[in-house]
Amino acid sequence: MPNNTWPVSAKSREAYGRLSGVVGLFLNFGLFVLKLAIGLLSGSIAVIADAVNNLFDTASSLVTFFGFKLAGKPADKEHPFGHGRFEEIAGLIISLSIVFLGVEFIRNSIENILHPPEMSFGPLSIILLAIGFFVKFWMYLFNRKLGKKINSETLMTVAKDSRNDCVISLATILSLSAIAFFEIYIDGYIGILVSLLLLRTGVLAAKETLNSFMGRPADKATTETITEIMMQQQGILGVHNLVVHNYGPTCNVATIHAEVSAELNFGAAFAISEAARKDVLEKTGVQLTIHLDPAGVEE
C-alpha cells in the first residue's frame, strides 16, 4: 500500500522505474569503462573490482528497466491480478547480485592481504575516482527520491546499492591515497569491511522482498484506513475479519465482513455494500469484496 492517500497508477510506476533503469544503465556503464581503464593502467585490483561492481550495476539497471516494464503489463487470463510482482522479482535479483558481489569482494580482499599487488598511478586517477563517487551519490539521491515517490522497494534497493557504491569508492580512494602518500597497503582490510556492508545490505533487501512474496499482513495504516472508510458508510453497523492480499505494488485485494441491519431487504443491503466498495477503491486502490452479515445473527 502506498503511504499517500492516492494510489500510484501502474503506468506511473512503469515510467519512473524505466527512467531509473535508463539513467542507471548509461551512468553505470560509463563508470565501468572509466574505472576499468584506471584499474588496468594502475594495476589496482581494488579499482578493477570496483569497475566490475559497476558492470553488475549496469546489469541491475537492465533488470530494473525490464522488471518495471513487465510489471506494467495489464492483467490477462493467466494473470488476473496483473504482473506487479515482476517488480519484486527484479528487486530480488538485484539483492542477490549485491550478496554475490559481497562474497567476491571478500575473496579478492583476502587475496590482496596475502599478496599485495604492485601499483602505479598518479593524482589524476584519484580525481577521476572522486568524480565517480559524486556520480554514485547523485544516483543514490535520485533513486531514493523516485523510490519514495512511488513507494517502490525495488528502487529503494537500487538506492541502497548506490549508497554502498559510494562507500566502496571512498574506500578505494582511501586505499590508493594511503599507498601513494604513505606506502601503506590497506586495500584488503578496507575491502573486507566494504564486503560485510554489501552482504548486510543484500541480505536485508532480499529478506524484505521475500517477505512480500510470502504474504505478510497488511500494515496497520492500511487496515485502519479501510475500517474507517467502512464505518463511515451509512447502514454499516460494524466490520471484522479484514484480510488484505498483495499481488504487487499496484494490486491489493481484500475481503471484509460488514454487519448491517437484519431488517434490510437485499437491494438496500447491496446498495450499501457497493457504495462502501467504491469508496474504498477510490481512496485506497484496494479491490474490496464485502461479505454482509445480518446484525444479531451468528455465523
C-alpha positions in Angstrom: 0.0 0.0 0.0 1.3 3.4 -0.9 2.0 5.7 2.1 0.0 8.5 0.5 -3.8 8.7 0.1 -4.0 8.4 -3.6 -2.5 5.1 -5.1 0.2 5.4 -7.7 -1.0 4.1 -11.1 0.7 1.2 -12.9 1.7 3.4 -15.8 3.3 5.9 -13.4 5.3 3.2 -11.7 6.4 1.8 -15.0 7.5 5.3 -16.2 9.5 6.0 -13.0 11.0 2.5 -13.0 12.1 2.7 -16.6 13.6 6.2 -16.0 15.7 4.8 -13.2 16.8 1.9 -15.4 17.8 4.0 -18.3 19.7 6.6 -16.2 21.4 3.8 -14.3 22.3 1.9 -17.5 24.2 4.8 -19.0 25.9 6.1 -15.8 26.9 2.7 -14.5 28.4 1.6 -17.9 30.3 4.9 -18.1 31.7 4.4 -14.6 32.6 0.8 -15.5 34.7 2.0 -18.6 36.3 4.8 -16.6 37.3 2.6 -13.6 38.4 -0.3 -15.7 40.8 1.9 -17.6 42.2 3.3 -14.3 42.5 -0.2 -12.9 44.3 -1.6 -15.9 46.7 1.3 -16.1 47.5 1.4 -12.4 47.4 -2.3 -11.8 45.0 -1.9 -8.9 42.9 -4.9 -8.2 40.6 -2.9 -5.9 39.8 -0.4 -8.7 39.2 -3.3 -11.2 36.9 -4.9 -8.7 35.1 -1.6 -8.3 34.8 -1.5 -12.1 33.3 -5.0 -12.1 30.9 -3.8 -9.4 29.7 -1.1 -11.8 29.3 -3.6 -14.6 27.0 -5.6 -12.3 25.1 -2.3 -11.6 24.7 -1.9 -15.3 23.1 -5.4 -15.5 20.9 -4.5 -12.5 19.7 -1.4 -14.3 18.6 -3.6 -17.2 16.8 -5.8 -14.7 15.1 -2.7 -13.2 14.1 -1.4 -16.7 12.5 -4.7 -17.9 11.2 -5.6 -14.4 9.1 -2.4 -14.3 8.2 -2.8 -18.0 6.8 -6.3 -17.3 5.2 -5.2 -14.1 3.2 -2.5 -16.0 1.5 -5.1 -18.3 -2.2 -5.3 -17.8 -4.0 -8.3 -16.3 -4.7 -11.2 -18.6 -6.3 -14.7 -18.4 -3.1 -16.3 -17.0 -2.5 -13.4 -14.5 -5.9 -12.0 -13.5 -4.3 -9.8 -10.8 -1.8 -8.2 -13.2 2.0 -8.5 -13.3 3.0 -6.3 -10.5 5.2 -8.9 -8.8 7.7 -8.7 -11.7 8.9 -5.5 -9.9 9.5 -7.6 -6.8 11.3 -10.2 -8.8 13.6 -7.5 -10.2 14.3 -6.3 -6.6 15.2 -9.9 -5.5 17.6 -10.3 -8.5 19.3 -7.0 -7.6 19.5 -8.1 -3.9 21.1 -11.4 -4.7 23.6 -9.7 -7.1 24.7 -7.5 -4.1 25.2 -10.6 -2.0 27.3 -12.2 -4.8 29.4 -9.1 -5.0 30.0 -9.1 -1.3 31.3 -12.6 -1.4 33.5 -11.9 -4.3 34.9 -8.8 -2.6 35.8 -10.8 0.5 37.7 -13.3 -1.7 39.6 -10.6 -3.5 40.3 -8.7 -0.3 41.9 -11.7 1.3 44.0 -12.3 -1.8 45.2 -8.7 -1.6 46.2 -9.1 2.1 48.2 -12.2 1.4 49.7 -10.9 -1.9 49.7 -7.1 -2.1 49.9 -6.1 -5.8 52.3 -3.6 -7.3 50.5 -0.5 -8.3 51.4 2.6 -10.3 49.1 5.7 -10.6 49.0 9.4 -10.3 46.8 12.1 -8.7 44.6 12.1 -11.9 43.4 8.6 -11.0 42.3 9.7 -7.6 40.5 12.7 -9.0 38.6 10.6 -11.6 37.6 8.1 -8.9 36.4 11.1 -6.8 34.2 12.1 -9.7 32.8 8.6 -9.8 31.9 8.9 -6.1 29.8 12.1 -6.7 28.1 10.4 -9.6 27.1 7.5 -7.4 26.0 9.8 -4.6 23.7 11.6 -7.1 22.3 8.2 -8.2 21.6 7.4 -4.6 19.6 10.6 -4.1 17.9 10.2 -7.4 16.7 6.6 -6.9 15.7 7.2 -3.3 13.5 10.1 -4.4 11.9 8.0 -7.1 11.5 5.1 -4.7 9.7 7.2 -2.1 7.5 8.8 -4.7 6.1 5.5 -5.9 6.7 3.5 -2.7 9.0 1.0 -4.5 11.1 -1.5 -2.6 13.0 -2.2 -5.8 14.1 1.4 -6.3 14.9 1.8 -2.6 17.2 -1.3 -3.0 18.8 0.3 -6.1 19.3 3.5 -4.0 20.9 1.5 -1.1 23.2 -0.2 -3.7 24.3 3.2 -5.0 25.0 4.3 -1.4 27.1 1.2 -0.9 29.0 2.1 -4.1 29.8 5.5 -2.6 31.4 3.7 0.4 33.3 1.4 -2.0 34.5 4.4 -4.0 35.7 6.2 -0.8 37.4 3.1 0.4 39.2 2.7 -3.0 40.3 6.4 -2.9 41.5 6.0 0.7 43.4 2.8 -0.3 45.1 4.4 -3.2 45.9 7.6 -1.2 47.4 5.5 1.6 49.6 3.7 -0.9 50.6 6.8 -2.8 51.5 9.1 0.1 52.4 6.6 2.9 53.2 3.3 1.2 50.7 1.6 3.4 48.7 -1.3 1.8 45.3 -1.3 3.4 43.3 -2.4 0.3 42.4 -5.8 1.6 41.4 -4.7 5.1 39.1 -2.0 3.8 37.8 -4.4 1.2 36.6 -6.8 3.9 34.8 -4.1 5.7 33.1 -3.0 2.5 32.2 -6.6 1.7 30.5 -7.1 5.0 28.4 -3.9 4.3 27.4 -5.3 0.9 26.4 -8.6 2.4 24.3 -7.0 5.1 22.5 -4.7 2.6 21.9 -7.5 0.1 20.6 -10.0 2.7 18.2 -7.4 4.3 16.9 -6.3 0.9 16.3 -9.9 -0.2 14.6 -10.7 3.1 12.3 -7.7 2.6 11.3 -8.8 -0.9 10.8 -12.4 0.2 8.5 -11.3 2.9 6.3 -9.7 0.3 6.2 -13.0 -1.7 5.4 -15.0 1.4 2.3 -12.8 2.1 3.0 -10.6 5.1 0.0 -9.0 6.8 -1.2 -5.5 5.7 0.3 -2.6 7.6 -1.7 -1.0 10.4 -2.3 2.2 8.5 -4.0 0.3 5.6 -6.3 -1.7 7.8 -7.2 1.3 9.9 -8.0 3.3 6.7 -10.2 0.6 5.2 -12.0 0.1 8.6 -12.6 3.9 8.9 -14.0 4.2 5.4 -16.3 1.2 6.0 -17.6 2.6 9.3 -18.4 6.0 7.7 -20.9 4.3 5.3 -24.5 4.8 6.4 -26.1 1.4 7.3 -22.9 -0.4 8.3 -23.0 -1.2 12.0 -19.6 -3.0 12.3 -16.8 -4.7 10.5 -14.5 -7.6 11.2 -12.3 -10.3 9.5 -10.4 -7.9 7.2 -7.8 -9.7 5.1 -5.6 -8.0 2.6 -3.8 -9.8 -0.2 -0.9 -8.2 -2.1 -0.3 -9.0 -5.8 2.3 -6.3 -6.4 2.6 -2.7 -5.5 -0.4 -1.7 -7.6 -2.7 -4.5 -6.9 -4.2 -5.1 -3.4 -7.2 -7.3 -3.0 -9.1 -7.6 0.3 -12.1 -9.2 1.9 -14.1 -8.0 4.9 -17.3 -8.9 6.8 -19.7 -6.0 7.3 -22.7 -6.0 9.7 -25.9 -4.5 8.5 -29.4 -4.5 10.0 -31.2 -7.8 9.5 -34.4 -5.9 8.6 -32.9 -4.5 5.4 -34.0 -6.1 2.1 -31.5 -7.5 -0.4 -31.5 -4.4 -2.6 -30.8 -1.9 0.2 -28.0 -4.1 1.7 -26.4 -4.5 -1.8 -26.5 -0.7 -2.3 -24.7 -0.1 1.0 -22.1 -2.7 0.1 -21.5 -1.2 -3.4 -21.1 2.3 -2.0 -18.6 1.1 0.5 -16.6 -0.9 -2.1 -16.4 2.0 -4.5 -15.3 4.4 -1.7 -12.5 2.1 -0.5 -11.3 1.6 -4.1 -11.3 5.3 -4.9 -9.5 6.3 -1.7 -7.0 3.4 -1.3 -6.8 1.5 -4.5 -7.8 -1.7 -2.7 -10.2 -4.0 -4.5 -12.5 -5.0 -1.7 -15.0 -7.9 -1.5 -17.6 -7.4 1.2 -19.5 -10.2 2.9 -22.7 -8.9 4.5 -23.6 -10.2 8.0 -27.1 -9.5 9.3 -26.6 -7.9 12.7 -27.6 -10.2 15.6 -27.3 -13.4 13.5 -24.4 -15.6 14.5 -22.4 -17.2 11.6 
